[in-house]
Amino acid sequence: MKKIAESVKQMLPTLTPLEAPEGMTKEEMTEIFYKMSLIREFDSSVKDLWMAGEIYGLAHSYVGAEAIGVGACMNLEKTDFISSTHRGHGHTIAKGGDVKAMMAELYGKYEGSNKGKGGSMHIADIGIGMLGATGIVGSGMPTAVGAALTSDVLDNGSVAVCFHGDGGTNQGVWHESMNLAAAWNLPCIFLTENNHLAIKTKLNESSKETELYKRAIGYGIEGIAIDGFNVFEVYKTMKYAVEKARNGGGPTLVEARFVRILGHFVADDQKYRDPQEEIDAWTADPVRRIKEYLYTRTDMFTQEEVDQIAADARAKVDEAIEYARHECTEPPADSLYTDIYANNEVIL
Ligand SMILES: Cc1ncc(C[n+]2csc(CCOP(=O)(O)OP(=O)(O)O)c2C)c(N)n1
């Protein structure tokens, strides 16, 4: 089999200029930058803590993808739903998750968002519409379609956003879910986080057609490709797709193109990649770019204000680590059989 490998330079999407949408307020821009910084700080710490042996279970970093989660979720209400992937910390924070409860979850503590039973790859927060991270690639697809079907039946105006990777688009369930959502015109937005890698398999080694948004044609729905490093572009496109879904316009496939900067999981040394690829990818760093944009391209922020927002995010993560380390408790043994079945019923 002939494999055609691409370098990151070839994979890097054309970087579009940052341009805030007309009328976006200072509060909204602050929220965008704060949440992106929070994700960056959270997942940077998770990598360090995992390497230091403080937290267990595989963890996958959302560093580099912050613009996608935040740009998308800025358009969602608490009553809207998201389904996630194995890379779910960023999605949860973007949807409004509590970082203290998340960090406690990663430490396996009872005060964690899932009582320490889920860990990194199974974080869920139903109260904010975060239906769950999952270690099974593609398994968030039918969850999102189910949530969208519920909204449709109840006619309550909620939408569902299904985050998934480019690797996930080759799962059979991806196609089945897209087809059903399209056939039933459900309020579901499929958001492909195309970082061009599935562990170490490059997109063009697993897909002949690497312009993934074009697959929408096969389901009779709209497909849009965007720069996944540009938070405003993600925001604007998702605003359109979310409003369309809310107003009965059915699903959209949005392909957000970017490049995975760090390893597949926190301890991946990426020996299979040219080290220059990571250096090149950092030039597109979405957090640095929005930070610089705010104080150089708008007249709303001083550099000190922007630095303070970043410092607040750092402090929030430090507080979460201290909370998980010193204030949280191990799950009691008798919690082992709770929260497994509905109504706490254990069938032995
Ligand atoms: C059904 C299934 N097959 C294989 C795996 C092993 N696996 C874990 S992550 C991953 C790559 C996923 O790539 P992608 O969907 O592009 O997401 P990314 O990690 O790039 O964000 C694979 C193959 C899995 N967890 N589940």
The ligand as an SDF file (V2000), in Angstrom:
LIG
                    3D

 26 27  0  0  0  0  0  0  0  0999 V2000
  -13.5660    2.6930   18.1100 C   0  0  0  0  0  0  0  0  0  0  0  0
  -12.1500    3.0350   18.4640 C   0  0  0  0  0  0  0  0  0  0  0  0
  -11.1630    2.7130   17.6100 N   0  0  0  0  0  0  0  0  0  0  0  0
   -9.8810    3.0420   17.8960 C   0  0  0  0  0  0  0  0  0  0  0  0
   -9.5880    3.6840   19.0670 C   0  0  0  0  0  0  0  0  0  0  0  0
   -8.1320    4.0680   19.3850 C   0  0  0  0  0  0  0  0  0  0  0  0
   -8.0080    5.5230   19.2100 N   0  0  0  0  0  0  0  0  0  0  0  0
   -8.0830    6.3630   20.2600 C   0  0  0  0  0  0  0  0  0  0  0  0
   -7.9590    7.9400   19.7990 S   0  0  0  0  0  0  0  0  0  0  0  0
   -7.7610    7.5210   18.1870 C   0  0  0  0  0  0  0  0  0  0  0  0
   -7.5460    8.5630   17.1230 C   0  0  0  0  0  0  0  0  0  0  0  0
   -8.7000    9.4540   16.9820 C   0  0  0  0  0  0  0  0  0  0  0  0
   -8.3920   10.4270   16.0230 O   0  0  0  0  0  0  0  0  0  0  0  0
   -9.3490   11.6330   15.7810 P   0  0  0  0  0  0  0  0  0  0  0  0
  -10.7610   11.1660   15.7590 O   0  0  0  0  0  0  0  0  0  0  0  0
   -8.8620   12.3460   14.5750 O   0  0  0  0  0  0  0  0  0  0  0  0
   -9.1870   12.5310   17.0720 O   0  0  0  0  0  0  0  0  0  0  0  0
   -7.8740   13.2620   17.6230 P   0  0  0  0  0  0  0  0  0  0  0  0
   -7.2300   12.3220   18.5940 O   0  0  0  0  0  0  0  0  0  0  0  0
   -7.0010   13.5680   16.4760 O   0  0  0  0  0  0  0  0  0  0  0  0
   -8.4010   14.4740   18.3040 O   0  0  0  0  0  0  0  0  0  0  0  0
   -7.8230    6.1480   18.0240 C   0  0  0  0  0  0  0  0  0  0  0  0
   -7.6820    5.4610   16.7280 C   0  0  0  0  0  0  0  0  0  0  0  0
  -10.6290    3.9840   19.9520 C   0  0  0  0  0  0  0  0  0  0  0  0
  -10.4190    4.5950   21.1070 N   0  0  0  0  0  0  0  0  0  0  0  0
  -11.9170    3.6740   19.6150 N   0  0  0  0  0  0  0  0  0  0  0  0
  1  2  1  0
  2  3  1  0
  2 26  2  0
  3  4  2  0
  4  5  1  0
  5  6  1  0
  5 24  2  0
  6  7  1  0
  7  8  2  0
  7 22  1  0
  8  9  1  0
  9 10  1  0
 10 11  1  0
 10 22  2  0
 11 12  1  0
 12 13  1  0
 13 14  1  0
 14 15  2  0
 14 16  1  0
 14 17  1  0
 17 18  1  0
 18 19  2  0
 18 20  1  0
 18 21  1  0
 22 23  1  0
 24 25  1  0
 24 26  1  0
M  CHG  1   7   1
M  END
$$$$
